[in-house]
Amino acid sequence: GEEVSAIRRAGDQFIVETSEGTLLARNVVVATGYFDNPNPFDVSGADLPKVLRYYTEPYEYAGRDVAIVGGKNSAVEIALDLHRNGARVTLIHRGAKLSEGVKYWILPDIENRIRAGEIMAKFETRVKEVRERSILVEGKQTGEIPNDVVFVMIGYRPDNRLLEQVGVEIDKESLAPLHDPDTMETNVGGVFVTGSISAGRFNNKIFIENGRAHGKLIVAALTKTR
């Protein structure tokens, strides 16, 4: 793909530098997401090949012991998918309960699976060490768990470098770019954000189901200014 390396203002236009050359634009929409920058998982054994930060399909994990670290949407959806496709799933979360941001239409499903013992859940617990055939956990529940694969779903951090280059202000706490939620335009006129990048580290507020509405807001704003 064509990678964007820099955005800078030039009068009433923007210069966008890419791996293929330079583009001029009156407006720029940044939709870079946040999945390129996983939060650190600093435990012994985190560099083993069985520790994964991304999930694709469940089929190769059927009949295997899979641990999922996290308690938000990604962790919950992966746990359910793996369970339904034959994996033995353990969900490990440092919180006392699942995140309040879990989609309301899947929350009853995961709670029922946990209640029935079909998915094992260890709350107020963290991974201490990852070993070849097991993991060590500590906290409210401590011990060694048989394990073949670990999915670490503890969130991601947005890469705001392109936005900062062009002068967009970033909230220090949320890491979200300053923008008007009615138009998605940032404090730099002509620069818009869309999707999860707009929410910073609170990206669990943005789903495909509501993030796609950003496009309509941006189009409306651009049409109005013409």
Z-matrix of the N, CA and C atoms (Angstrom, degrees):
N
C 1 1.445
C 2 1.511 1 111.77
N 3 1.304 2 115.67 1 170.82
C 4 1.465 3 122.42 2 179.69
C 5 1.522 4 108.82 3 -91.57
N 6 1.316 5 117.07 4 117.78
C 7 1.459 6 122.17 5 -175.63
C 8 1.523 7 110.87 6 -96.13
N 9 1.323 8 115.99 7 132.93
C 10 1.462 9 121.48 8 176.53
C 11 1.524 10 108.90 9 -88.67
N 12 1.321 11 116.49 10 127.00
C 13 1.463 12 120.62 11 -177.49
C 14 1.524 13 113.10 12 -106.23
N 15 1.342 14 117.58 13 -22.26
C 16 1.462 15 119.41 14 -178.22
C 17 1.526 16 110.61 15 -161.93
N 18 1.322 17 114.71 16 149.33
C 19 1.465 18 122.45 17 172.48
C 20 1.524 19 107.01 18 -132.02
N 21 1.333 20 116.96 19 130.00
C 22 1.459 21 119.24 20 176.69
C 23 1.526 22 110.03 21 -145.14
N 24 1.306 23 114.71 22 151.73
C 25 1.459 24 119.90 23 -178.52
C 26 1.527 25 110.13 24 -82.18
N 27 1.317 26 114.71 25 142.92
C 28 1.463 27 121.78 26 175.26
C 29 1.527 28 107.18 27 -138.34
N 30 1.330 29 116.63 28 91.32
C 31 1.453 30 120.18 29 -176.42
C 32 1.512 31 110.87 30 68.38
N 33 1.338 32 115.84 31 -124.35
C 34 1.467 33 119.75 32 178.91
C 35 1.525 34 112.11 33 -96.41
N 36 1.332 35 116.50 34 15.40
C 37 1.462 36 121.55 35 178.62
C 38 1.530 37 110.08 36 -126.78
N 39 1.320 38 114.45 37 175.90
C 40 1.457 39 121.24 38 175.22
C 41 1.524 40 109.29 39 -123.09
N 42 1.310 41 115.30 40 140.48
C 43 1.461 42 121.21 41 173.05
C 44 1.522 43 107.44 42 -99.63
N 45 1.307 44 115.97 43 122.03
C 46 1.463 45 121.96 44 -179.99
C 47 1.521 46 107.96 45 -112.16
N 48 1.319 47 115.80 46 114.33
C 49 1.463 48 120.95 47 -179.66
C 50 1.524 49 109.13 48 -94.62
N 51 1.327 50 116.01 49 129.34
C 52 1.461 51 120.98 50 -178.74
C 53 1.517 52 110.35 51 -129.31
N 54 1.314 53 114.86 52 174.38
C 55 1.465 54 120.38 53 178.29
C 56 1.518 55 112.06 54 -67.43
N 57 1.332 56 116.73 55 -13.85
C 58 1.465 57 121.35 56 -178.99
C 59 1.527 58 112.96 57 -105.34
N 60 1.337 59 117.34 58 -6.72
C 61 1.457 60 119.02 59 -178.76
C 62 1.517 61 111.77 60 147.42
N 63 1.327 62 116.20 61 -151.38
C 64 1.460 63 122.41 62 -177.12
C 65 1.523 64 110.29 63 -125.10
N 66 1.334 65 115.82 64 137.29
C 67 1.457 66 121.95 65 179.59
C 68 1.523 67 109.66 66 -120.74
N 69 1.328 68 116.19 67 149.34
C 70 1.454 69 122.09 68 172.33
C 71 1.523 70 108.67 69 -110.10
N 72 1.326 71 117.03 70 138.60
C 73 1.462 72 120.26 71 -178.52
C 74 1.518 73 110.23 72 -147.64
N 75 1.330 74 115.77 73 145.88
C 76 1.465 75 120.85 74 174.70
C 77 1.524 76 110.61 75 -79.06
N 78 1.327 77 115.57 76 -30.69
C 79 1.465 78 121.42 77 179.77
C 80 1.525 79 109.16 78 -138.06
N 81 1.323 80 115.45 79 152.29
C 82 1.467 81 121.25 80 178.61
C 83 1.527 82 108.60 81 -131.63
N 84 1.322 83 116.39 82 131.41
C 85 1.464 84 121.93 83 175.15
C 86 1.526 85 108.09 84 -110.76
N 87 1.318 86 116.45 85 121.09
C 88 1.467 87 121.72 86 -179.42
C 89 1.525 88 108.54 87 -100.24
N 90 1.327 89 115.49 88 118.03
C 91 1.471 90 122.01 89 -178.21
C 92 1.524 91 109.06 90 -132.62
N 93 1.328 92 115.86 91 52.65
C 94 1.468 93 121.32 92 -171.82
C 95 1.518 94 114.21 93 -83.60
N 96 1.342 95 118.07 94 -6.34
C 97 1.458 96 119.04 95 178.69
C 98 1.517 97 112.06 96 66.21
N 99 1.333 98 115.74 97 -154.41
C 100 1.464 99 119.15 98 -178.49
C 101 1.526 100 112.84 99 -150.05
N 102 1.331 101 118.41 100 2.47
C 103 1.458 102 120.70 101 -172.70
C 104 1.526 103 114.30 102 -75.33
N 105 1.316 104 118.39 103 -5.29
C 106 1.464 105 120.18 104 -179.40
C 107 1.521 106 112.84 105 -80.27
N 108 1.328 107 117.49 106 -12.33
C 109 1.462 108 120.23 107 -172.34
C 110 1.525 109 111.57 108 -129.53
N 111 1.330 110 118.01 109 79.44
C 112 1.470 111 120.23 110 179.56
C 113 1.525 112 111.50 111 -64.62
N 114 1.323 113 116.02 112 145.93
C 115 1.460 114 120.06 113 172.62
C 116 1.526 115 109.25 114 -64.09
N 117 1.327 116 117.78 115 148.17
C 118 1.469 117 120.25 116 -176.79
C 119 1.527 118 112.84 117 -64.87
N 120 1.326 119 114.88 118 146.09
C 121 1.465 120 123.02 119 176.58
C 122 1.521 121 105.98 120 -122.34
N 123 1.326 122 115.66 121 86.38
C 124 1.459 123 121.43 122 -169.94
C 125 1.525 124 111.64 123 -94.53
N 126 1.328 125 115.78 124 78.78
C 127 1.458 126 120.70 125 175.03
C 128 1.521 127 108.33 126 -134.41
N 129 1.309 128 115.87 127 159.09
C 130 1.459 129 120.48 128 176.49
C 131 1.526 130 109.89 129 -62.58
N 132 1.320 131 116.92 130 131.39
C 133 1.454 132 121.17 131 179.42
C 134 1.515 133 114.18 132 89.64
N 135 1.332 134 117.31 133 2.86
C 136 1.469 135 120.50 134 -178.23
C 137 1.521 136 112.48 135 -64.96
N 138 1.330 137 116.47 136 -17.87
C 139 1.465 138 120.03 137 -178.85
C 140 1.529 139 112.95 138 -91.90
N 141 1.332 140 117.90 139 3.74
C 142 1.464 141 119.93 140 177.52
C 143 1.529 142 109.96 141 -66.33
N 144 1.332 143 117.71 142 147.26
C 145 1.475 144 120.91 143 -178.00
C 146 1.522 145 113.95 144 -59.07
N 147 1.314 146 117.48 145 -23.67
C 148 1.469 147 119.31 146 -177.04
C 149 1.529 148 112.62 147 -79.90
N 150 1.326 149 117.64 148 -6.30
C 151 1.464 150 121.77 149 177.70
C 152 1.524 151 108.55 150 -90.47
N 153 1.328 152 116.00 151 114.94
C 154 1.463 153 121.73 152 -172.33
C 155 1.525 154 110.95 153 -117.78
N 156 1.333 155 115.83 154 143.89
C 157 1.461 156 121.27 155 179.47
C 158 1.524 157 112.74 156 -106.88
N 159 1.322 158 116.24 157 -8.06
C 160 1.465 159 120.78 158 -179.09
C 161 1.529 160 109.38 159 -132.97
N 162 1.321 161 115.31 160 151.25
C 163 1.466 162 121.73 161 -176.50
C 164 1.519 163 109.59 162 -125.25
N 165 1.343 164 115.31 163 137.26
C 166 1.467 165 119.34 164 178.59
C 167 1.525 166 110.88 165 -119.27
N 168 1.345 167 116.77 166 -72.17
C 169 1.465 168 120.71 167 -176.78
C 170 1.526 169 110.69 168 -132.43
N 171 1.331 170 117.41 169 155.09
C 172 1.461 171 121.19 170 -173.92
C 173 1.521 172 115.46 171 -88.62
N 174 1.327 173 117.31 172 -14.91
C 175 1.466 174 120.21 173 -162.21
C 176 1.528 175 114.23 174 -62.86
N 177 1.300 176 118.59 175 -37.50
C 178 1.466 177 119.71 176 -177.22
C 179 1.523 178 113.00 177 -72.79
N 180 1.335 179 117.00 178 -7.75
C 181 1.460 180 120.08 179 -177.47
C 182 1.528 181 113.28 180 -102.19
N 183 1.313 182 117.69 181 4.20
C 184 1.463 183 121.24 182 177.78
C 185 1.523 184 110.02 183 -59.19
N 186 1.326 185 116.33 184 133.33
C 187 1.452 186 121.05 185 179.03
C 188 1.514 187 114.63 186 76.82
N 189 1.322 188 117.77 187 8.37
C 190 1.463 189 121.29 188 -177.87
C 191 1.527 190 110.34 189 -113.64
N 192 1.334 191 114.79 190 158.17
C 193 1.464 192 121.21 191 178.33
C 194 1.525 193 108.82 192 -87.77
N 195 1.318 194 115.74 193 113.74
C 196 1.462 195 121.29 194 -175.61
C 197 1.526 196 109.81 195 -119.19
N 198 1.327 197 116.01 196 128.79
C 199 1.465 198 121.40 197 174.16
C 200 1.521 199 108.92 198 -105.18
N 201 1.318 200 115.52 199 138.96
C 202 1.455 201 121.39 200 176.39
C 203 1.518 202 107.59 201 -120.81
N 204 1.318 203 116.33 202 121.68
C 205 1.457 204 121.72 203 -179.20
C 206 1.526 205 108.50 204 -98.64
N 207 1.332 206 116.34 205 119.73
C 208 1.457 207 120.51 206 -179.65
C 209 1.514 208 110.99 207 138.29
N 210 1.330 209 115.62 208 167.64
C 211 1.457 210 119.29 209 -178.56
C 212 1.509 211 113.76 210 -143.24
N 213 1.342 212 116.36 211 21.53
C 214 1.462 213 120.14 212 179.54
C 215 1.527 214 109.74 213 -108.89
N 216 1.329 215 115.83 214 -165.14
C 217 1.460 216 120.72 215 -172.16
C 218 1.522 217 114.19 216 -55.55
N 219 1.330 218 116.71 217 -48.91
C 220 1.464 219 119.19 218 -176.51
C 221 1.517 220 111.06 219 -60.28
N 222 1.338 221 116.08 220 -46.54
C 223 1.461 222 120.45 221 -179.32
C 224 1.522 223 111.27 222 -60.66
N 225 1.320 224 116.59 223 -43.77
C 226 1.467 225 121.04 224 -177.80
C 227 1.524 226 111.17 225 -66.67
N 228 1.316 227 117.36 226 -46.14
C 229 1.463 228 120.56 227 -178.42
C 230 1.522 229 111.68 228 -64.95
N 231 1.329 230 116.72 229 -38.63
C 232 1.464 231 120.37 230 178.06
C 233 1.523 232 110.32 231 -67.19
N 234 1.327 233 116.81 232 -42.53
C 235 1.468 234 120.66 233 179.05
C 236 1.521 235 110.93 234 -57.81
N 237 1.320 236 116.97 235 -45.54
C 238 1.464 237 120.96 236 -179.72
C 239 1.524 238 111.65 237 -66.13
N 240 1.309 239 116.75 238 -42.06
C 241 1.464 240 120.55 239 -179.04
C 242 1.526 241 111.11 240 -64.87
N 243 1.321 242 116.46 241 -44.56
C 244 1.464 243 120.14 242 179.25
C 245 1.525 244 111.12 243 -65.03
N 246 1.323 245 116.26 244 -42.91
C 247 1.471 246 120.09 245 178.84
C 248 1.522 247 111.10 246 -58.36
N 249 1.315 248 116.82 247 -44.97
C 250 1.465 249 120.83 248 -177.06
C 251 1.525 250 112.26 249 -69.57
N 252 1.314 251 116.07 250 -15.12
C 253 1.461 252 119.41 251 -179.60
C 254 1.527 253 112.27 252 -112.92
N 255 1.333 254 115.90 253 24.76
C 256 1.454 255 120.35 254 166.24
C 257 1.507 256 117.91 255 93.52
N 258 1.327 257 118.70 256 5.76
C 259 1.464 258 119.88 257 177.35
C 260 1.526 259 110.35 258 -83.78
N 261 1.329 260 116.05 259 153.52
C 262 1.464 261 121.80 260 172.48
C 263 1.534 262 106.74 261 -93.59
N 264 1.316 263 116.01 262 109.21
C 265 1.464 264 121.15 263 -166.82
C 266 1.526 265 112.09 264 -106.52
N 267 1.335 266 115.13 265 133.56
C 268 1.462 267 122.25 266 170.93
C 269 1.521 268 108.18 267 -122.77
N 270 1.321 269 116.16 268 124.87
C 271 1.461 270 122.34 269 179.00
C 272 1.526 271 108.46 270 -100.92
N 273 1.324 272 116.58 271 125.17
C 274 1.463 273 121.67 272 -177.37
C 275 1.524 274 108.44 273 -118.27
N 276 1.336 275 115.76 274 122.62
C 277 1.463 276 119.80 275 -175.17
C 278 1.520 277 109.77 276 -139.11
N 279 1.316 278 116.09 277 133.46
C 280 1.469 279 119.81 278 -178.55
C 281 1.524 280 112.76 279 -71.71
N 282 1.332 281 117.23 280 -19.93
C 283 1.461 282 120.99 281 179.19
C 284 1.514 283 112.51 282 -80.57
N 285 1.333 284 115.11 283 166.42
C 286 1.464 285 120.33 284 -179.40
C 287 1.521 286 112.23 285 -76.70
N 288 1.325 287 116.16 286 -17.70
C 289 1.462 288 121.54 287 178.32
C 290 1.519 289 108.60 288 -155.20
N 291 1.313 290 116.20 289 173.29
C 292 1.454 291 120.39 290 178.44
C 293 1.526 292 110.46 291 -64.97
N 294 1.319 293 115.70 292 154.92
C 295 1.455 294 121.24 293 -178.91
C 296 1.529 295 111.50 294 -59.19
N 297 1.328 296 115.78 295 142.85
C 298 1.464 297 120.56 296 177.05
C 299 1.526 298 111.49 297 -66.79
N 300 1.337 299 116.37 298 -15.18
C 301 1.456 300 120.29 299 -179.94
C 302 1.518 301 114.11 300 -84.35
N 303 1.336 302 118.26 301 -1.08
C 304 1.467 303 120.24 302 178.56
C 305 1.529 304 108.99 303 -62.86
N 306 1.322 305 115.75 304 135.48
C 307 1.469 306 120.97 305 -177.31
C 308 1.532 307 110.19 306 -53.15
N 309 1.319 308 115.21 307 130.95
C 310 1.465 309 120.10 308 -173.31
C 311 1.519 310 112.85 309 -62.45
N 312 1.337 311 117.27 310 -24.67
C 313 1.465 312 118.81 311 -177.20
C 314 1.533 313 113.15 312 -84.96
N 315 1.349 314 117.61 313 -10.09
C 316 1.467 315 118.30 314 175.28
C 317 1.530 316 112.13 315 -110.65
N 318 1.331 317 117.01 316 -12.40
C 319 1.465 318 119.88 317 -178.79
C 320 1.527 319 112.63 318 -59.46
N 321 1.339 320 120.58 319 -46.39
C 322 1.471 321 119.44 320 178.44
C 323 1.523 322 112.61 321 -60.49
N 324 1.316 323 117.15 322 -34.41
C 325 1.462 324 121.23 323 -179.30
C 326 1.525 325 110.79 324 -63.13
N 327 1.334 326 117.39 325 -51.38
C 328 1.463 327 119.77 326 -178.35
C 329 1.527 328 110.59 327 -66.74
N 330 1.325 329 117.57 328 -37.70
C 331 1.470 330 119.92 329 179.21
C 332 1.524 331 111.02 330 -64.33
N 333 1.318 332 116.88 331 -39.11
C 334 1.465 333 120.19 332 177.90
C 335 1.521 334 111.60 333 -67.22
N 336 1.329 335 117.52 334 -38.80
C 337 1.465 336 120.81 335 179.79
C 338 1.534 337 110.34 336 -66.12
N 339 1.328 338 115.82 337 -38.74
C 340 1.465 339 119.94 338 178.54
C 341 1.526 340 110.13 339 -68.69
N 342 1.310 341 115.97 340 -43.89
C 343 1.468 342 120.84 341 -179.01
C 344 1.528 343 111.08 342 -61.97
N 345 1.320 344 116.52 343 -35.75
C 346 1.466 345 121.28 344 -179.48
C 347 1.524 346 112.50 345 -81.42
N 348 1.322 347 117.22 346 -5.05
C 349 1.458 348 120.51 347 -179.05
C 350 1.516 349 113.53 348 77.37
N 351 1.317 350 117.27 349 11.95
C 352 1.464 351 120.92 350 179.90
C 353 1.525 352 111.08 351 -78.59
N 354 1.325 353 116.20 352 -31.05
C 355 1.459 354 123.02 353 171.20
C 356 1.522 355 106.79 354 -121.47
N 357 1.325 356 116.40 355 125.09
C 358 1.459 357 120.30 356 178.79
C 359 1.527 358 108.74 357 -80.75
N 360 1.322 359 116.83 358 137.19
C 361 1.464 360 121.01 359 179.61
C 362 1.521 361 109.74 360 -127.98
N 363 1.318 362 115.62 361 133.27
C 364 1.460 363 121.89 362 177.58
C 365 1.528 364 107.63 363 -123.02
N 366 1.337 365 115.59 364 101.33
C 367 1.459 366 121.22 365 -179.33
C 368 1.529 367 110.63 366 -91.80
N 369 1.329 368 115.44 367 160.53
C 370 1.469 369 122.20 368 -176.50
C 371 1.529 370 110.20 369 51.12
N 372 1.305 371 114.34 370 41.06
C 373 1.468 372 122.12 371 -175.35
C 374 1.526 373 108.62 372 -138.78
N 375 1.305 374 116.70 373 145.55
C 376 1.461 375 121.18 374 178.16
C 377 1.522 376 110.24 375 -132.09
N 378 1.321 377 115.81 376 158.66
C 379 1.461 378 120.97 377 176.49
C 380 1.524 379 108.63 378 -79.69
N 381 1.313 380 116.25 379 127.24
C 382 1.462 381 122.02 380 178.51
C 383 1.522 382 111.25 381 -94.21
N 384 1.343 383 115.92 382 -38.56
C 385 1.469 384 120.01 383 -176.93
C 386 1.523 385 109.57 384 -155.53
N 387 1.318 386 115.47 385 142.39
C 388 1.462 387 121.62 386 174.45
C 389 1.520 388 108.08 387 -107.44
N 390 1.337 389 115.91 388 126.27
C 391 1.463 390 121.52 389 178.01
C 392 1.521 391 109.50 390 -115.36
N 393 1.314 392 116.27 391 173.50
C 394 1.467 393 120.88 392 -175.80
C 395 1.525 394 112.32 393 -59.00
N 396 1.330 395 117.61 394 -41.95
C 397 1.467 396 120.85 395 -175.20
C 398 1.523 397 113.35 396 -121.55
N 399 1.331 398 116.67 397 10.16
C 400 1.465 399 119.34 398 -178.30
C 401 1.525 400 109.70 399 -161.04
N 402 1.331 401 115.22 400 174.22
C 403 1.460 402 120.94 401 170.04
C 404 1.521 403 108.40 402 -134.18
N 405 1.324 404 116.16 403 148.83
C 406 1.456 405 121.95 404 174.38
C 407 1.521 406 108.25 405 -101.61
N 408 1.334 407 116.28 406 133.50
C 409 1.462 408 120.83 407 178.03
C 410 1.516 409 109.39 408 -121.86
N 411 1.340 410 115.47 409 155.69
C 412 1.460 411 120.61 410 178.38
C 413 1.523 412 109.30 411 -143.87
N 414 1.322 413 114.63 412 157.95
C 415 1.457 414 120.42 413 -177.47
C 416 1.508 415 109.76 414 128.55
N 417 1.323 416 116.60 415 -136.98
C 418 1.462 417 120.25 416 178.35
C 419 1.516 418 110.52 417 -61.80
N 420 1.324 419 116.15 418 -34.66
C 421 1.466 420 121.48 419 174.76
C 422 1.524 421 107.90 420 -121.20
N 423 1.304 422 115.80 421 126.55
C 424 1.462 423 121.81 422 -175.92
C 425 1.518 424 109.46 423 -124.29
N 426 1.329 425 115.76 424 141.38
C 427 1.450 426 118.98 425 176.99
C 428 1.511 427 112.45 426 152.75
N 429 1.323 428 115.12 427 -168.58
C 430 1.463 429 122.50 428 -178.92
C 431 1.528 430 108.91 429 -113.16
N 432 1.321 431 116.31 430 133.85
C 433 1.461 432 122.27 431 -176.32
C 434 1.523 433 109.13 432 -120.15
N 435 1.340 434 118.23 433 129.98
C 436 1.471 435 119.52 434 174.09
C 437 1.525 436 109.64 435 -57.15
N 438 1.335 437 116.05 436 137.56
C 439 1.463 438 117.87 437 -175.26
C 440 1.525 439 112.10 438 -156.53
N 441 1.337 440 113.96 439 137.86
C 442 1.464 441 120.85 440 175.52
C 443 1.522 442 112.73 441 -108.89
N 444 1.333 443 116.23 442 -32.42
C 445 1.466 444 121.27 443 -175.50
C 446 1.529 445 109.24 444 -144.93
N 447 1.334 446 116.00 445 143.16
C 448 1.466 447 121.63 446 175.67
C 449 1.528 448 108.85 447 -123.60
N 450 1.329 449 116.38 448 122.46
C 451 1.459 450 121.32 449 171.79
C 452 1.528 451 107.64 450 -101.25
N 453 1.314 452 116.42 451 118.24
C 454 1.461 453 121.30 452 -179.04
C 455 1.524 454 108.55 453 -97.97
N 456 1.324 455 115.61 454 105.29
C 457 1.466 456 122.11 455 -176.77
C 458 1.526 457 109.19 456 -118.01
N 459 1.324 458 115.91 457 64.78
C 460 1.467 459 121.16 458 -175.65
C 461 1.526 460 111.74 459 -106.94
N 462 1.300 461 115.86 460 19.24
C 463 1.454 462 119.18 461 173.24
C 464 1.513 463 113.96 462 99.40
N 465 1.303 464 113.48 463 174.18
C 466 1.457 465 121.94 464 -175.58
C 467 1.521 466 108.89 465 -137.92
N 468 1.320 467 115.39 466 162.27
C 469 1.457 468 121.31 467 177.03
C 470 1.525 469 108.85 468 -115.51
N 471 1.322 470 117.63 469 135.17
C 472 1.463 471 119.32 470 -179.94
C 473 1.524 472 111.52 471 -69.17
N 474 1.306 473 116.15 472 148.04
C 475 1.462 474 121.97 473 173.90
C 476 1.527 475 107.15 474 -97.92
N 477 1.323 476 115.82 475 102.58
C 478 1.461 477 121.02 476 -174.52
C 479 1.525 478 113.68 477 -97.48
N 480 1.318 479 117.58 478 13.53
C 481 1.464 480 119.32 479 -173.25
C 482 1.526 481 113.15 480 -60.73
N 483 1.320 482 117.85 481 -42.50
C 484 1.467 483 120.04 482 179.86
C 485 1.526 484 111.02 483 -62.59
N 486 1.321 485 115.88 484 -41.42
C 487 1.460 486 120.12 485 179.67
C 488 1.529 487 111.18 486 -65.67
N 489 1.312 488 115.93 487 -43.08
C 490 1.463 489 119.86 488 -179.37
C 491 1.525 490 111.15 489 -65.46
N 492 1.335 491 116.96 490 -35.57
C 493 1.463 492 120.81 491 179.03
C 494 1.523 493 112.25 492 -57.06
N 495 1.316 494 115.67 493 -37.67
C 496 1.463 495 119.86 494 -174.93
C 497 1.533 496 112.06 495 -93.27
N 498 1.342 497 116.44 496 0.76
C 499 1.455 498 120.18 497 173.57
C 500 1.510 499 116.77 498 102.20
N 501 1.324 500 117.78 499 9.55
C 502 1.467 501 120.50 500 178.15
C 503 1.529 502 109.39 501 -71.49
N 504 1.316 503 116.42 502 132.65
C 505 1.459 504 121.04 503 178.58
C 506 1.528 505 110.24 504 -79.09
N 507 1.329 506 116.03 505 138.12
C 508 1.466 507 122.46 506 -179.32
C 509 1.520 508 109.04 507 -115.46
N 510 1.319 509 117.02 508 126.85
C 511 1.459 510 120.90 509 177.02
C 512 1.523 511 109.66 510 -66.17
N 513 1.319 512 117.10 511 127.09
C 514 1.459 513 120.91 512 -173.98
C 515 1.527 514 112.76 513 -66.38
N 516 1.326 515 117.04 514 -32.26
C 517 1.467 516 119.65 515 -177.81
C 518 1.523 517 111.95 516 -82.09
N 519 1.321 518 116.71 517 -50.12
C 520 1.470 519 120.14 518 -175.14
C 521 1.520 520 113.16 519 -88.32
N 522 1.348 521 116.73 520 -17.90
C 523 1.469 522 123.16 521 -174.29
C 524 1.528 523 112.16 522 64.57
N 525 1.328 524 116.40 523 16.93
C 526 1.465 525 120.71 524 178.89
C 527 1.524 526 109.94 525 -88.67
N 528 1.329 527 117.69 526 141.23
C 529 1.464 528 120.33 527 175.75
C 530 1.524 529 110.59 528 -70.22
N 531 1.325 530 116.07 529 140.93
C 532 1.457 531 120.16 530 177.53
C 533 1.525 532 108.96 531 -66.81
N 534 1.332 533 116.78 532 122.82
C 535 1.460 534 120.35 533 -178.16
C 536 1.523 535 110.73 534 -155.27
N 537 1.323 536 115.36 535 161.08
C 538 1.458 537 122.64 536 176.81
C 539 1.529 538 108.13 537 -87.52
N 540 1.325 539 118.91 538 116.27
C 541 1.473 540 120.34 539 -177.12
C 542 1.525 541 113.65 540 -65.91
N 543 1.333 542 117.03 541 -15.21
C 544 1.466 543 119.76 542 179.44
C 545 1.525 544 112.65 543 -83.38
N 546 1.338 545 116.01 544 -20.98
C 547 1.473 546 120.05 545 -179.04
C 548 1.523 547 112.70 546 -127.11
N 549 1.334 548 116.92 547 -17.50
C 550 1.467 549 125.02 548 -175.48
C 551 1.530 550 111.98 549 69.68
N 552 1.342 551 117.15 550 13.22
C 553 1.467 552 120.72 551 177.58
C 554 1.520 553 109.40 552 -83.35
N 555 1.323 554 117.01 553 135.88
C 556 1.460 555 121.96 554 -179.31
C 557 1.526 556 110.32 555 -80.24
N 558 1.332 557 115.36 556 -177.74
C 559 1.465 558 119.82 557 176.70
C 560 1.523 559 112.32 558 -66.57
N 561 1.327 560 117.26 559 -14.01
C 562 1.465 561 121.86 560 173.21
C 563 1.524 562 107.58 561 -95.52
N 564 1.311 563 117.27 562 109.81
C 565 1.455 564 120.71 563 -177.83
C 566 1.515 565 112.37 564 -55.54
N 567 1.333 566 116.18 565 131.48
C 568 1.458 567 120.66 566 -179.73
C 569 1.508 568 114.43 567 94.78
N 570 1.328 569 117.61 568 -9.29
C 571 1.467 570 121.71 569 177.46
C 572 1.528 571 108.09 570 -108.59
N 573 1.312 572 116.32 571 121.28
C 574 1.457 573 123.06 572 -177.38
C 575 1.528 574 110.01 573 -116.43
N 576 1.326 575 115.85 574 155.14
C 577 1.467 576 121.05 575 173.66
C 578 1.523 577 108.49 576 -123.12
N 579 1.321 578 115.76 577 149.52
C 580 1.461 579 120.11 578 178.77
C 581 1.516 580 110.29 579 -147.25
N 582 1.322 581 116.24 580 150.57
C 583 1.459 582 120.14 581 179.45
C 584 1.514 583 112.42 582 79.87
N 585 1.322 584 115.84 583 -158.00
C 586 1.459 585 121.80 584 -171.49
C 587 1.519 586 113.66 585 -65.51
N 588 1.327 587 118.68 586 -25.76
C 589 1.465 588 120.24 587 179.03
C 590 1.523 589 110.89 588 -59.61
N 591 1.330 590 117.28 589 -26.18
C 592 1.464 591 121.15 590 -177.64
C 593 1.523 592 112.60 591 -71.17
N 594 1.329 593 117.53 592 -19.31
C 595 1.468 594 121.46 593 -176.30
C 596 1.514 595 113.28 594 -100.47
N 597 1.327 596 118.18 595 -2.45
C 598 1.455 597 119.93 596 -179.17
C 599 1.512 598 111.91 597 62.23
N 600 1.323 599 115.67 598 -136.07
C 601 1.467 600 118.57 599 -177.44
C 602 1.523 601 112.67 600 -77.32
N 603 1.329 602 117.50 601 -8.18
C 604 1.464 603 120.82 602 176.02
C 605 1.523 604 109.77 603 -94.55
N 606 1.329 605 114.92 604 44.14
C 607 1.465 606 120.17 605 -173.90
C 608 1.522 607 113.46 606 -70.49
N 609 1.336 608 117.46 607 -10.08
C 610 1.468 609 118.51 608 177.92
C 611 1.529 610 111.67 609 -69.34
N 612 1.330 611 116.48 610 -8.00
C 613 1.466 612 120.02 611 176.15
C 614 1.525 613 111.77 612 -79.80
N 615 1.342 614 116.25 613 -15.60
C 616 1.461 615 120.30 614 -176.18
C 617 1.520 616 109.59 615 -108.77
N 618 1.330 617 116.90 616 118.45
C 619 1.457 618 122.94 617 175.48
C 620 1.525 619 107.95 618 -112.62
N 621 1.315 620 116.48 619 168.84
C 622 1.462 621 119.97 620 171.73
C 623 1.525 622 109.05 621 -57.38
N 624 1.341 623 114.81 622 -36.75
C 625 1.458 624 119.87 623 -174.79
C 626 1.527 625 113.04 624 -64.53
N 627 1.348 626 118.12 625 -33.25
C 628 1.471 627 118.42 626 179.14
C 629 1.526 628 112.78 627 -109.44
N 630 1.329 629 117.24 628 -22.87
C 631 1.456 630 120.00 629 179.73
C 632 1.516 631 113.24 630 -64.94
N 633 1.324 632 116.58 631 -29.74
C 634 1.463 633 118.63 632 -178.22
C 635 1.524 634 112.12 633 -67.83
N 636 1.333 635 117.65 634 -16.55
C 637 1.467 636 120.73 635 177.12
C 638 1.522 637 111.66 636 -69.68
N 639 1.330 638 116.86 637 -20.07
C 640 1.463 639 119.82 638 179.92
C 641 1.526 640 111.23 639 -60.03
N 642 1.314 641 116.39 640 -36.79
C 643 1.460 642 120.30 641 -178.36
C 644 1.516 643 112.38 642 -58.81
N 645 1.328 644 116.77 643 -41.74
C 646 1.464 645 120.86 644 179.91
C 647 1.528 646 110.92 645 -64.67
N 648 1.332 647 116.14 646 -38.96
C 649 1.460 648 120.15 647 179.34
C 650 1.524 649 110.88 648 -64.31
N 651 1.329 650 115.82 649 -41.74
C 652 1.466 651 120.22 650 -178.97
C 653 1.523 652 110.89 651 -67.66
N 654 1.319 653 116.53 652 -45.06
C 655 1.468 654 120.21 653 178.87
C 656 1.526 655 110.54 654 -60.24
N 657 1.326 656 116.50 655 -42.08
C 658 1.465 657 120.36 656 179.13
C 659 1.524 658 110.96 657 -62.42
N 660 1.333 659 116.24 658 -41.28
C 661 1.465 660 120.32 659 179.92
C 662 1.525 661 111.17 660 -66.38
N 663 1.331 662 116.69 661 -42.59
C 664 1.464 663 120.51 662 179.97
C 665 1.528 664 111.05 663 -67.04
N 666 1.304 665 116.77 664 -40.03
C 667 1.468 666 120.66 665 179.85
C 668 1.524 667 111.00 666 -64.85
N 669 1.320 668 115.64 667 -37.23
C 670 1.464 669 121.14 668 -177.93
C 671 1.517 670 112.00 669 -67.49
N 672 1.342 671 116.84 670 -32.74
C 673 1.466 672 120.51 671 -175.52
C 674 1.516 673 112.93 672 -84.26
N 675 1.319 674 117.52 673 -8.79
C 676 1.465 675 119.50 674 -178.37
C 677 1.528 676 111.25 675 -78.07
